[in-house]
């Protein structure tokens, strides 16, 4: 949204008294500020809740993520081929120990990184069983999912209804 533009006039409007400022310079500054909003990314887009967006490496429904606003924030902002993601999951439940947790971001498809650059140490997690700590994030399943794994690549343990993931990431789109 562009900023409100106000014309500059001096004390009497003659351009000769008081503080005289170059109005063309001010309009150029306004244009630059407006350009930052466009260059900085688009508006945030919420991902509609679907239980199928939250998967594990096991068969069936092994990870329950509540679809209520108080327990889930999943949104993104796109700028060119770059996307900024925000994910906050509270009070979810892991029913089966799982090697990875996958989160789908429809309609986004992420660029799959080459060898040696597939894991980002980018988020913190919390459960009563594991406490706070970094986890690794990678692009998986044809670029449609982000995979969350523990830093030691062990299984995520079965949890009560207190499993939380919280992250902000910037990634490249395919």
C-alpha positions as CSV (number, residue, x, y, z in Angstrom):
1,X,0.0,0.0,0.0
2,X,1.5,3.4,-1.0
3,X,2.2,5.9,1.7
4,X,0.2,9.1,1.9
5,X,1.8,11.9,0.0
6,X,1.6,15.4,1.2
7,X,2.8,18.4,-0.8
8,X,5.5,20.6,0.6
9,X,4.9,24.3,0.9
10,X,6.9,26.9,2.8
11,X,5.5,29.4,5.2
12,X,3.7,31.6,2.6
13,X,3.6,29.4,-0.5
14,X,6.0,31.6,-2.4
15,X,8.9,29.2,-2.3
16,X,11.1,31.9,-0.9
17,X,10.4,32.0,2.9
18,X,10.7,29.6,5.8
19,X,12.0,26.1,5.1
20,X,12.0,25.5,1.3
21,X,12.4,21.8,0.4
22,X,12.6,20.5,-3.2
23,X,9.2,18.8,-3.7
24,X,10.5,16.7,-6.6
25,X,13.2,15.3,-4.2
26,X,10.4,14.4,-1.7
27,X,8.3,12.7,-4.4
28,X,11.4,10.7,-5.4
29,X,11.9,9.6,-1.8
30,X,8.2,8.5,-1.6
31,X,8.6,6.5,-4.8
32,X,11.6,4.7,-3.3
33,X,9.7,3.9,-0.2
34,X,6.7,2.6,-2.2
35,X,9.2,0.5,-4.2
36,X,10.5,-1.2,-1.0
37,X,7.1,-2.6,-0.3
38,X,6.9,-4.2,-3.7
39,X,10.5,-5.4,-3.6
40,X,10.2,-6.7,0.0
41,X,7.6,-9.4,-0.9
42,X,4.0,-9.8,-1.4
43,X,1.3,-9.9,1.2
44,X,1.1,-12.9,3.6
45,X,-1.1,-15.7,2.3
46,X,-2.5,-18.2,4.8
47,X,-2.4,-21.9,3.8
48,X,-5.9,-23.4,4.3
49,X,-5.9,-26.1,6.9
50,X,-5.9,-29.7,5.6
51,X,-4.8,-32.6,7.8
52,X,-3.1,-34.1,4.7
53,X,-0.6,-31.2,4.8
54,X,1.0,-32.8,7.9
55,X,2.6,-36.2,7.4
56,X,5.2,-38.6,8.8
57,X,7.3,-41.4,7.4
58,X,4.8,-43.9,8.7
59,X,1.5,-45.0,7.2
60,X,-1.7,-43.5,8.3
61,X,-2.4,-40.6,10.5
62,X,0.6,-40.5,12.9
63,X,0.7,-36.7,13.5
64,X,-2.3,-34.8,14.6
65,X,-2.2,-31.0,14.1
66,X,-5.2,-29.1,15.3
67,X,-6.7,-26.8,12.6
68,X,-7.8,-24.0,14.9
69,X,-6.1,-20.6,14.7
70,X,-4.9,-20.7,18.3
71,X,-2.8,-23.8,17.5
72,X,-1.7,-23.3,13.9
73,X,-0.2,-20.5,11.8
74,X,0.9,-21.5,8.4
75,X,1.5,-18.7,5.9
76,X,3.9,-17.5,3.2
77,X,5.0,-14.4,1.3
78,X,6.4,-14.6,-2.2
79,X,8.9,-12.2,-3.8
80,X,9.9,-13.4,-7.3
81,X,11.4,-16.9,-6.9
82,X,11.9,-16.5,-3.1
83,X,9.4,-17.3,-0.5
84,X,9.3,-16.5,3.2
85,X,7.5,-19.0,5.4
86,X,6.1,-18.8,8.8
87,X,5.0,-22.0,10.6
88,X,3.8,-22.2,14.2
89,X,2.2,-25.5,15.4
90,X,1.1,-25.7,19.0
91,X,-0.5,-28.7,20.9
92,X,0.0,-31.2,18.2
93,X,0.3,-35.0,18.9
94,X,2.7,-37.6,17.5
95,X,1.1,-41.1,17.8
96,X,4.0,-43.1,16.4
97,X,7.8,-42.4,16.7
98,X,8.7,-41.0,13.3
99,X,12.0,-40.3,11.4
100,X,10.7,-37.1,9.8
101,X,7.7,-34.8,9.9
102,X,6.6,-33.4,6.6
103,X,4.6,-30.1,6.1
104,X,3.1,-29.4,2.7
105,X,2.7,-25.7,1.6
106,X,0.1,-25.8,-1.3
107,X,0.4,-24.4,-3.9
108,X,4.1,-23.8,-3.4
109,X,6.8,-26.1,-4.9
110,X,10.3,-25.6,-3.5
111,X,13.6,-25.9,-5.4
112,X,15.3,-29.1,-4.3
113,X,18.8,-28.3,-3.3
114,X,21.9,-30.1,-4.6
115,X,24.1,-32.4,-2.7
116,X,25.7,-31.0,0.4
117,X,23.1,-28.3,0.9
118,X,19.9,-30.2,1.7
119,X,19.5,-29.4,5.5
120,X,19.0,-26.0,7.1
121,X,19.4,-25.7,10.9
122,X,16.6,-23.2,11.1
123,X,13.9,-23.9,13.7
124,X,13.3,-24.7,17.3
125,X,11.0,-27.4,18.6
126,X,9.6,-28.3,22.0
127,X,8.0,-31.3,23.6
128,X,8.0,-32.4,27.2
129,X,10.1,-35.4,26.0
130,X,12.8,-33.5,24.1
131,X,12.9,-30.0,25.3
132,X,13.9,-27.0,23.2
133,X,16.4,-27.4,20.5
134,X,17.3,-27.0,16.8
135,X,16.0,-29.3,14.2
136,X,16.9,-29.6,10.6
137,X,14.7,-28.7,7.7
138,X,15.0,-30.1,4.2
139,X,13.1,-30.1,1.0
140,X,11.5,-33.5,0.2
141,X,8.7,-35.3,-1.7
142,X,9.3,-33.6,-5.1
143,X,9.6,-30.2,-3.6
144,X,6.1,-30.1,-2.2
145,X,7.0,-30.8,1.5
146,X,9.5,-29.5,4.0
147,X,10.9,-32.3,6.1
148,X,11.7,-31.6,9.8
149,X,14.2,-33.9,11.4
150,X,16.0,-34.0,14.7
151,X,19.6,-32.9,14.6
152,X,20.9,-36.4,15.5
153,X,18.6,-37.9,12.9
154,X,16.9,-40.1,15.5
155,X,13.1,-40.7,15.5
156,X,10.8,-38.1,16.9
157,X,9.3,-39.6,20.0
158,X,5.7,-40.3,20.7
159,X,4.3,-37.2,22.5
160,X,1.2,-36.1,24.4
161,X,-0.7,-33.1,23.1
162,X,2.2,-30.7,23.7
163,X,4.4,-31.1,20.6
164,X,5.3,-27.7,19.1
165,X,7.2,-26.6,16.0
166,X,8.0,-22.9,15.3
167,X,10.0,-21.6,12.4
168,X,10.5,-18.7,9.9
169,X,12.4,-19.7,6.7
170,X,13.3,-18.1,3.4
171,X,13.6,-20.6,0.5
172,X,13.9,-20.6,-3.3
173,X,10.9,-21.7,-5.3
174,X,11.2,-24.2,-8.2
